[in-house]
Amino acid sequence: MTLGTNEVWQCSGRVKVLPCSRVAHLERHHKPYSLDLSIPLKQNALRVAEIWMDEYKDMVYMAWNIPLQLRPGLEQKQRWMKEEEVVVTNSRIDFGDVSSRMELQKKLKCKTFDWYLKNVYPVLKPIHSTAGYGRMKNPLDESVCLDQGAIPGKPIMYYCHQYSSQNVYYHLTGEVYVGTLIAETDIDDCCLTHPGKGEKPTLEPCSKAVKNRLHNWDFKPGRAVLNRTTKRCVETKRDTSGGYTFVLQTCTTQVWTLQYTAGNWGCFVLRLAVTPKSQLLPPTPIKLSTSSPGALLVRLPHQAFSSF
């Protein structure tokens, strides 16, 4: 998606193609911006996402490997969690005040981004099942990350860096994408796959991996990555050079971490059960020990709570 064109489509404008036009770019001798364009590019991308992309904006955060913004309402729900358990964090990318652009969008009665996808850009493949994303590490050595590798189809462990070859996306459906997020219907993402034999996991085009049915993994933060079919785990082991290699083997005690999470993936959540009032038992006051004189502990009936 080219920045600017989607706004024209959504707000009933026109895009004209002039085949005989000439375009030139005159560069200044001194560039008035930083040599590192990563921050301005991220700022621009997030502004477009926040203003125009509605419920699809999370895909921009994930593609750029940026932690999701703290959504309204989540802050209250997460205050009881420990700091390291909070699942949605601030992106720390200042994309400025977008309220005036949001008001302009309403004033012009612009169409939704969902309309844009269905009518203008149907080749884009929205991905709503992402549970976690970012750099994937094994605590045995947190200086190395899972990497797409230089040889197609052969993932490796490599020193962690900021480039997209180390982007990892875990989906609730069990797929693990490694590398740049493609998200287009006519181009495949790369799925982590059990080849069926040997100890070397592979990266296959996801459409091909589906046929073999060896590309689904069970994983939660701080736990093993287990293939659902073969029941073998992806782990690391020392090679002759002293580094780590990425292997498939019988599961040991190795676990993995993923940099960012989406939603409540990996969290233990208490839910209130819907129980008719007539079936609830009254709370029972219980006096504590003499170490806490005068204090009361209210015992709630067990059916008032359920967990998953």
SELUMZA-669832 format. One record per residue (C-alpha): residue in one letter; x, y, z. Coordinates in Angstrom, 2 decimals. Layout:
REC residuo       X       Y       Z
REC       a       X       Y       Z
...
//
This chain:
REC residuo       X       Y       Z
REC       m    0.00    0.00    0.00
REC       t    1.45    3.36   -1.01
REC       l    1.05    6.05    1.63
REC       g   -1.53    8.55    0.39
REC       t   -3.39    6.48   -2.21
REC       n   -5.64    4.65    0.23
REC       e   -6.89    8.00    1.65
REC       v   -7.92    9.06   -1.86
REC       w   -9.85    5.84   -2.44
REC       q  -11.50    5.81    0.98
REC       c  -12.62    9.43    0.73
REC       s  -14.06    9.16   -2.82
REC       g  -11.21   10.94   -4.57
REC       r   -9.58   10.03   -7.87
REC       v   -6.21    8.61   -8.86
REC       k   -5.18    9.42  -12.42
REC       v   -2.49    7.60  -14.40
REC       l   -0.49    9.79  -16.78
REC       p    1.64    7.40  -18.88
REC       c    3.60   10.13  -20.66
REC       s    4.53   12.14  -17.58
REC       r    8.12   12.68  -16.44
REC       v    9.13   12.62  -12.79
REC       a   12.43   13.87  -11.41
REC       h   13.88   14.17   -7.94
REC       l   16.29   17.03   -7.23
REC       e   18.30   16.21   -4.12
REC       r   19.67   18.86   -1.81
REC       h   23.39   19.00   -1.16
REC       h   22.65   18.86    2.56
REC       k   19.88   16.52    3.71
REC       p   17.85   18.14    6.54
REC       y   17.00   14.80    8.13
REC       s   18.84   12.08    9.99
REC       l   20.84    9.43    8.15
REC       d   18.83    6.87   10.10
REC       l   15.38    6.97    8.50
REC       s   13.95    4.05   10.47
REC       i   12.23    6.26   13.07
REC       p   10.60    8.72   10.58
REC       l    9.47    5.80    8.42
REC       k    7.91    4.09   11.44
REC       q    6.25    7.35   12.52
REC       n    4.67    7.79    9.09
REC       a    3.56    4.16    8.92
REC       l    1.94    4.31   12.37
REC       r    0.16    7.58   11.57
REC       v   -1.41    6.00    8.50
REC       a   -2.31    2.88   10.49
REC       e   -3.89    4.76   13.40
REC       i   -5.90    7.13   11.18
REC       w   -7.00    4.93    8.29
REC       m   -6.69    1.22    8.97
REC       d   -9.26    0.69   11.73
REC       e   -9.14   -2.89   13.08
REC       y   -6.38   -3.80   10.60
REC       k   -3.81   -1.40   12.05
REC       d   -2.18   -4.06   14.22
REC       m   -0.72   -5.60   11.07
REC       v    1.49   -2.51   10.62
REC       y    2.84   -2.81   14.16
REC       m    3.59   -6.48   13.61
REC       a    5.18   -6.02   10.17
REC       w    7.51   -3.33   11.58
REC       n    8.12   -5.34   14.77
REC       i    6.76   -2.58   16.99
REC       p    4.97   -3.37   20.28
REC       l    1.24   -2.70   20.08
REC       q   -0.13    0.53   21.52
REC       l   -1.91    0.27   24.86
REC       r   -5.56    0.09   23.86
REC       p   -8.27    1.98   25.83
REC       g   -9.77   -0.28   28.48
REC       l   -6.82   -2.66   28.68
REC       e   -4.94   -0.52   31.17
REC       q   -7.58   -1.02   33.87
REC       k   -7.72   -4.77   33.24
REC       q   -3.99   -5.17   33.51
REC       r   -3.18   -3.16   36.64
REC       w   -3.35   -6.32   38.74
REC       m   -0.61   -7.95   36.64
REC       k    3.05   -7.77   37.50
REC       e    5.04   -5.41   35.31
REC       e    6.71   -8.22   33.36
REC       e    3.33   -9.85   32.67
REC       v    1.63   -6.92   30.93
REC       v    0.85   -8.16   27.44
REC       v    0.34   -4.86   25.59
REC       t    2.97   -2.15   25.80
REC       n    3.44    1.33   24.38
REC       s    5.25    1.49   21.05
REC       r    7.52    4.37   22.17
REC       i    7.17    5.77   18.63
REC       d    5.79    9.31   18.77
REC       f    3.57    9.63   15.70
REC       g    2.03   12.90   16.88
REC       d   -1.54   14.04   17.42
REC       v   -3.86   12.43   14.87
REC       s   -7.15   13.75   16.26
REC       s   -7.56   16.45   13.58
REC       r   -7.05   13.87   10.83
REC       m   -9.60   11.59   12.46
REC       e  -12.11   14.46   12.55
REC       l  -11.43   15.22    8.88
REC       q  -12.06   11.58    8.06
REC       k  -15.46   11.78    9.75
REC       k  -16.29   15.10    8.11
REC       l  -15.56   13.75    4.64
REC       k  -17.52   10.56    5.45
REC       c  -14.65    8.40    4.28
REC       k  -15.16    4.69    3.81
REC       t  -13.64    2.09    6.12
REC       f  -10.40    0.25    5.50
REC       d  -12.41   -2.95    5.27
REC       w  -14.20   -1.43    2.25
REC       y  -10.81   -0.52    0.77
REC       l   -9.57   -4.11    1.09
REC       k  -12.68   -5.62   -0.48
REC       n  -13.05   -3.15   -3.34
REC       v   -9.58   -1.74   -4.12
REC       y   -6.86   -3.97   -2.68
REC       p   -8.28   -7.51   -2.39
REC       v   -4.81   -9.04   -2.83
REC       l   -3.95   -8.09    0.77
REC       k   -4.38  -11.03    3.15
REC       p   -5.46   -9.80    6.58
REC       i   -4.01  -11.85    9.43
REC       h   -6.02  -11.80   12.65
REC       s   -4.71  -14.95   14.33
REC       t   -1.26  -13.65   15.38
REC       a   -0.68  -14.42   19.07
REC       g    2.96  -13.35   19.38
REC       y    5.68  -11.84   17.25
REC       g    9.19  -10.39   17.25
REC       r   12.53  -12.00   18.06
REC       m   12.45  -15.61   19.20
REC       k   15.11  -16.63   21.72
REC       n   16.20  -19.60   23.75
REC       p   17.33  -18.68   27.30
REC       l   20.42  -20.88   26.86
REC       d   21.93  -17.93   24.96
REC       e   19.86  -14.78   24.57
REC       s   22.42  -13.12   22.29
REC       v   21.25  -15.31   19.39
REC       c   17.81  -15.42   17.73
REC       l   15.94  -17.64   15.32
REC       d   16.85  -16.42   11.82
REC       q   15.60  -17.16    8.31
REC       g   19.18  -17.89    7.28
REC       a   21.06  -17.14    4.06
REC       i   20.15  -20.48    2.43
REC       p   16.43  -20.63    1.50
REC       g   14.52  -23.10    3.62
REC       k   17.20  -23.56    6.27
REC       p   16.56  -21.58    9.48
REC       i   19.48  -20.96   11.81
REC       m   20.38  -19.41   15.15
REC       y   22.22  -16.12   14.55
REC       y   23.29  -13.08   16.55
REC       c   20.22  -10.94   17.19
REC       h   19.75   -7.86   14.97
REC       q   16.95   -5.55   13.84
REC       y   16.39   -6.84   10.32
REC       s   13.32   -8.70    9.09
REC       s   15.02  -12.07    8.61
REC       q   14.53  -12.53   12.37
REC       n   10.84  -11.58   12.42
REC       v    8.83  -14.47   13.85
REC       y    5.02  -14.65   13.98
REC       y    3.23  -17.33   15.98
REC       h   -0.45  -17.91   15.16
REC       l   -3.16  -19.40   17.32
REC       t   -3.70  -21.91   14.50
REC       g   -0.17  -23.24   15.17
REC       e    1.74  -21.80   12.21
REC       v    5.12  -20.12   12.82
REC       y    6.06  -17.58   10.12
REC       v    9.76  -16.69    9.92
REC       g   11.03  -13.69    7.96
REC       t    9.30  -10.73    6.32
REC       l    5.52  -10.71    6.76
REC       i    4.17  -10.99    3.22
REC       a    0.41  -11.04    3.88
REC       e   -0.60  -11.17    0.21
REC       t   -2.84  -13.82   -1.32
REC       d   -0.57  -14.57   -4.28
REC       i    2.73  -14.79   -2.33
REC       d    3.46  -17.29    0.43
REC       d    4.88  -16.59    3.85
REC       c    7.53  -19.03    5.10
REC       c    6.27  -21.58    7.65
REC       l    8.47  -23.43   10.12
REC       t    8.02  -27.10    9.23
REC       h    9.00  -30.55   10.48
REC       p   10.44  -32.29    7.39
REC       g    9.21  -35.70    8.58
REC       k   12.66  -37.11    9.24
REC       g   16.07  -35.95   10.41
REC       e   16.85  -33.29   12.98
REC       k   16.83  -30.16   10.81
REC       p   13.61  -28.11   10.75
REC       t   12.86  -26.36    7.45
REC       l   11.09  -23.27    6.15
REC       e    8.50  -24.07    3.49
REC       p    6.00  -21.92    1.58
REC       c    2.93  -22.13    3.80
REC       s    0.69  -23.45    1.02
REC       k    3.12  -26.36    0.53
REC       a    3.53  -26.94    4.26
REC       v   -0.25  -27.31    4.68
REC       k   -0.24  -30.38    2.40
REC       n    2.27  -32.19    4.60
REC       r    0.47  -31.19    7.81
REC       l    3.72  -30.96    9.76
REC       h    3.74  -27.17   10.20
REC       n    1.57  -26.76   13.32
REC       w    3.21  -26.15   16.69
REC       d    2.06  -25.80   20.28
REC       f    3.76  -22.91   22.01
REC       k    3.25  -20.39   24.77
REC       p    5.79  -17.87   26.15
REC       g    8.42  -19.53   28.30
REC       r    7.51  -23.03   27.15
REC       a    8.66  -25.59   24.59
REC       v    7.83  -25.40   20.87
REC       l    6.20  -28.77   20.22
REC       n    5.14  -30.14   16.84
REC       r    1.50  -31.19   17.12
REC       t    1.91  -34.22   14.84
REC       t    5.35  -35.67   15.61
REC       k    5.50  -34.54   19.26
REC       r    9.13  -33.49   18.78
REC       c   10.46  -30.09   19.83
REC       v   12.60  -27.47   18.12
REC       e   15.59  -26.83   20.37
REC       t   19.19  -25.67   20.20
REC       k   22.38  -27.56   20.75
REC       r   26.08  -26.76   20.69
REC       d   27.95  -27.26   17.47
REC       t   31.68  -27.91   17.01
REC       s   32.43  -24.18   16.74
REC       g   30.92  -23.44   20.14
REC       g   27.79  -21.82   18.75
REC       y   24.22  -23.08   18.69
REC       t   22.35  -24.91   15.94
REC       f   18.59  -25.11   15.45
REC       v   17.43  -28.74   15.67
REC       l   14.46  -31.07   16.03
REC       q   14.72  -33.63   18.79
REC       t   12.92  -35.38   21.62
REC       c   11.73  -32.67   23.99
REC       t   13.98  -31.88   26.93
REC       t   13.54  -28.93   29.28
REC       q   14.32  -26.20   26.75
REC       v   11.91  -23.29   26.44
REC       w   11.55  -20.26   24.12
REC       t   10.51  -16.65   24.41
REC       l    8.89  -14.38   21.85
REC       q    9.46  -10.63   22.01
REC       y    5.88   -9.30   21.92
REC       t    2.41  -10.70   22.48
REC       a   -0.97   -9.76   21.07
REC       g   -4.08   -9.91   23.22
REC       n   -3.98  -12.18   26.27
REC       w   -1.99  -15.02   24.72
REC       g   -0.02  -16.86   27.38
REC       c   -1.80  -15.19   30.30
REC       f   -3.85  -16.96   32.96
REC       v   -7.19  -15.19   33.19
REC       l   -9.96  -15.55   35.78
REC       r  -13.50  -15.32   34.42
REC       l  -16.72  -14.80   36.29
REC       a  -19.11  -17.66   35.71
REC       v  -22.70  -16.84   34.85
REC       t  -24.57  -18.47   37.72
REC       p  -28.24  -17.80   38.59
REC       k  -28.55  -15.71   41.74
REC       s  -30.75  -18.34   43.35
REC       q  -27.95  -20.92   43.14
REC       l  -25.24  -18.78   44.74
REC       l  -24.32  -19.50   48.35
REC       p  -24.01  -16.50   50.68
REC       p  -20.45  -15.37   51.57
REC       t  -19.18  -16.85   54.82
REC       p  -17.18  -14.55   57.17
REC       i  -14.20  -16.33   58.73
REC       k  -12.22  -14.79   61.55
REC       l   -8.49  -14.85   60.97
REC       s   -5.86  -15.99   63.47
REC       t   -4.81  -13.82   66.39
REC       s   -1.94  -12.51   64.29
REC       s   -4.51  -10.32   62.52
REC       p   -7.01   -9.40   65.28
REC       g  -10.31   -8.01   64.11
REC       a   -9.73   -8.78   60.43
REC       l  -12.31  -10.71   58.46
REC       l  -11.78  -12.92   55.43
REC       v  -14.81  -13.37   53.18
REC       r  -14.93  -16.82   51.58
REC       l  -16.74  -16.77   48.25
REC       p  -18.55  -19.86   47.00
REC       h  -16.43  -21.86   44.58
REC       q  -18.99  -21.71   41.77
REC       a  -18.58  -17.94   41.55
REC       f  -15.34  -18.31   39.64
REC       s  -14.02  -20.30   36.76
REC       s  -10.68  -20.26   34.99
REC       f   -9.16  -21.30   31.68
//
